[in-house]
Amino acid sequence: MITMPGNVEQETIKLKNGGKQVISYLDKNGDFSEKYSLNARNMLIQTYDSNGVLVNEELKENPNRGKYEESEHWKEFDEAVKKTLEEDEKQGINTL
């Protein structure tokens, strides 16, 4: 199985002040969904200070929804798919 690099359900960004932001990608029911999935309608952005205390929480529309081909990860994924197909063809495996 080929994984899609960067297509995460949650990511953490370190802030200059020692705090962090945790971004969770959520579907319409509030369940985790992959960042570039069409189901990932929203982003829950939680900001923590350097002591790990939640200081802000914001729910926004996910601007990455359905846009994997536009991401910086697309080329890496596309190359992995091509390589897998070539290897499978050499072994006589039909993956399509």
N, C-alpha and C positions, 0 to 999 in steps of 0.2 A: 504494500500500500504506500502511496506517495502522500506525504504530508505537505500541507501548504504553508510554507514559511511565513511568519508574521500574522497568520490568521488565528489569533488568540482570543480567548474569552475574557481575559483580564490582563492588564499590563500595569507596571509600576514605573513611575518617572520620579527620579530624585530631583529635589529642588535645591537651589543654591543656598537657601537658609537652613539646610539640614533636614528639612521636612520632606514629604513625598506626596505624590498624587497617585491614587489607585483608580484606574479607569476600568469599569466593568461594562461589557457589551451585553445588552439585554433584549429579549424578544418582547412581544406585546403582553405576555403574562408575567414579565419580570424575571424570567429564568435566563440563565447564561446562554449566550449564543456567540458564534464566531464573528469576529470583527467585520469581515467582508461579506458575511451571509446576508441574503435578502431578509432573513428573519430578525436580524439585529437592528431593530428600529431605534433603540435608545442607547445612550452612554450615561452611566452613573459615575460622576466624577467626585471622588472623596479626597479632600485635602487634609493632610495631617501635619502638625508642627513637628519640630525636632524631638519632642518628647513623646511622639506617637499619639497625641491627642487630636481627635477629629475637630477641625476648625471650620470646615465648610463642606457642604454636600449639594451637588447640583445635578439635575437630570436634564440632558440635552438630546436632541435628535442626532443620530449617528450619521455624520457626513460621509463615512466610508462604506456605507451599506451598498452591497452589490457592485463595488468598484475595485475588485481585486486586480483586474487587468491594468488599472491605473496606478497601482501601488509599486513601491520600490522592490517588492518581493516577486513580482510577476515573472521577470526574466529568469530568476533562479528556479522557480517552479516549472516554467515552460521547458527549460533545459533538462530538468530532472525527468519530466514526462517523456521527452524525446529519447533520453538515454535509456529509460526503462523499456520503451517500445522497441528500441534497437536491440537491446539485450534479449527481450522476449522473442523477437523475430529470429535471432540467431539460434535460440533454443527450440524454435518451432512452436512457441506458445502464442495463441491468438488472444490478446488481451482486450480486444474491442468487441 
